[in-house]
Amino acid sequence: MGSAASPPGFAALREVEATLWDLVMTHAPALIVLPGRNGAFLALFDRLERHLVTFEITGRGPRTFKPQPAAVSFHHDGRSSMFLSSAEAWRFDARGPPRLLVRVPEQIVVESRRFPRFPVALEMGIGVRATSNDVATAPRLVDLGQGGCRLAYGAGAVPEWTAGTVVRLTLTAPPNAPLLLHAVVVRRSGNEFGLAFQVDARSHEAAALRSLIRGVAALS
């Protein structure tokens, strides 16, 4: 697959092979997303040879398989990372778990946060409403920065957002007026989502966001 533009909050990593070797040597966990009904499933980096990365599937794998695009997300050196490539083969072994072979990507993108994040305590009283595909939810705001935020959901209330999902956020912090922001999901970890804001730095929304962050930073 060809190189693609990095998503908001990420930058291209040039040392692809060295990073993949680190991930294989540590048997690092990953989340693999295939298109259609196959959805997402958990895996471990298992082997690197020639032009293929082998993943050991730790949960339920794809129901059917054919060569197709694949998105792989993982953590490396404490930062969220991901790459787009193609799933080439699906192997079953009677002596062990099934494995998925994915072509080595041309690039890996890693989180390159430009702005600090500040923890948001419940007693700060910041209300959150998150809407995607006309479905509204009420998560908890975990942290906040000029570039994005982290949201957490209670058990049984976690939406099925994937990387790239567009979300409209309304942040309410009286006595200020509600602040409407557009964001995109860049990662998921359990019941938590990392979002990157899509805000013009010269807009009223950006100024209001900076004001809100100053208040959060002062109480952090």
Residue pairs with C-beta under 8 A, 6 or more apart in sequence:
1 69
1 84
1 85
1 86
1 103
1 105
1 106
2 106
3 12
3 106
3 107
4 84
6 12
6 109
7 82
7 109
7 163
7 164
7 184
7 186
7 196
8 147
8 148
8 184
8 186
8 196
8 197
8 198
9 111
9 112
9 113
9 147
9 148
9 186
9 194
9 196
10 80
10 82
10 109
10 110
10 111
10 112
10 186
11 109
11 110
11 112
12 107
12 108
12 109
13 19
13 81
13 107
13 108
13 109
13 110
14 107
16 83
16 104
16 105
16 106
16 107
16 108
17 48
17 104
19 76
19 81
19 108
20 45
20 48
20 53
20 104
21 48
22 28
22 76
23 30
23 45
23 74
23 76
24 45
24 46
24 47
24 48
24 53
26 45
27 44
27 45
27 46
27 56
28 44
28 45
28 74
28 75
28 76
29 42
29 43
29 44
29 45
29 58
29 74
30 42
30 43
30 44
30 45
30 55
30 72
30 73
30 74
31 40
31 41
31 42
31 43
31 72
31 73
31 74
31 188
32 40
32 41
32 42
32 43
32 55
32 70
32 71
32 72
32 87
32 100
32 102
33 39
33 40
33 70
33 71
33 72
33 73
33 162
33 163
34 40
34 62
34 68
34 69
34 70
34 87
35 68
35 69
37 63
38 62
38 63
38 64
38 65
40 162
41 57
41 59
41 60
41 61
41 62
42 57
42 58
42 59
43 55
43 56
43 57
43 58
43 100
44 55
44 56
44 58
45 53
45 55
45 74
46 54
46 55
46 56
46 99
47 53
47 54
48 54
48 104
51 103
51 104
52 88
52 101
52 102
52 103
52 104
53 101
53 102
53 103
53 104
54 99
54 100
54 101
54 102
55 72
55 99
55 100
55 101
55 102
56 96
56 97
56 99
57 97
57 98
57 99
57 100
58 97
61 90
61 98
61 100
62 90
62 100
65 87
65 90
67 86
67 87
67 88
67 89
68 86
68 87
69 84
69 85
69 86
69 87
70 84
70 85
70 86
70 87
70 100
70 102
71 82
71 83
71 84
71 163
72 82
72 83
72 84
72 85
72 102
72 105
73 80
73 81
73 82
73 163
73 187
73 188
74 80
74 81
74 82
75 81
76 110
77 110
79 110
79 111
79 112
80 110
80 111
80 186
80 187
80 194
81 108
81 109
81 110
81 111
82 108
82 109
82 163
82 187
83 105
83 107
83 108
83 109
84 105
85 102
85 103
85 104
85 105
86 102
86 103
87 100
87 101
87 102
87 103
88 101
88 102
88 103
89 100
89 101
90 98
90 99
90 100
90 101
91 98
91 99
91 100
91 101
92 98
93 99
111 186
111 187
113 145
113 147
114 146
114 147
115 145
115 146
115 147
116 145
117 143
117 144
117 145
117 148
117 149
117 150
118 143
118 144
118 145
118 213
118 216
118 217
118 220
119 142
119 143
119 220
120 126
120 141
120 142
120 143
120 144
120 216
121 219
121 220
122 140
124 173
124 215
124 216
124 219
125 173
125 174
126 141
126 144
126 171
126 172
126 173
126 212
126 216
127 138
127 170
127 171
127 172
127 173
128 138
128 139
128 140
128 141
128 151
128 169
128 170
128 171
128 172
129 136
129 137
129 138
129 169
129 170
129 172
130 136
130 137
130 138
130 139
130 151
130 159
130 167
130 168
130 169
130 170
131 137
131 167
131 168
131 169
131 170
132 159
132 161
132 165
132 166
132 167
132 168
135 159
137 153
137 157
137 159
139 151
139 152
139 153
139 193
140 151
140 152
140 153
141 149
141 150
141 151
141 171
142 149
142 150
142 151
142 152
142 192
143 149
143 150
144 212
144 213
144 216
145 213
146 197
146 206
146 209
146 210
146 213
147 196
147 197
148 183
148 186
148 194
148 195
148 196
148 197
149 169
149 183
149 194
149 195
149 197
150 192
150 193
150 194
150 195
151 192
151 193
151 195
152 191
152 192
153 159
153 191
153 192
153 193
154 191
155 191
158 191
161 167
161 185
161 188
161 193
162 185
162 188
163 185
163 186
163 187
163 188
164 184
164 185
165 184
165 185
166 182
166 183
166 184
167 182
167 183
167 184
167 185
167 195
168 180
168 181
168 182
168 183
169 180
169 181
169 182
169 183
169 195
170 178
170 179
170 180
170 181
171 178
171 179
171 181
171 212
172 178
172 179
173 179
173 212
173 215
176 208
176 211
176 212
177 208
179 205
179 208
179 209
179 212
180 205
181 197
181 198
181 199
181 205
181 209
182 197
182 198
182 199
183 195
183 196
183 197
183 198
184 195
184 196
184 198
185 193
185 194
185 195
186 194
186 195
186 196
187 193
187 194
188 194
197 209
199 205
199 206
199 209
200 206
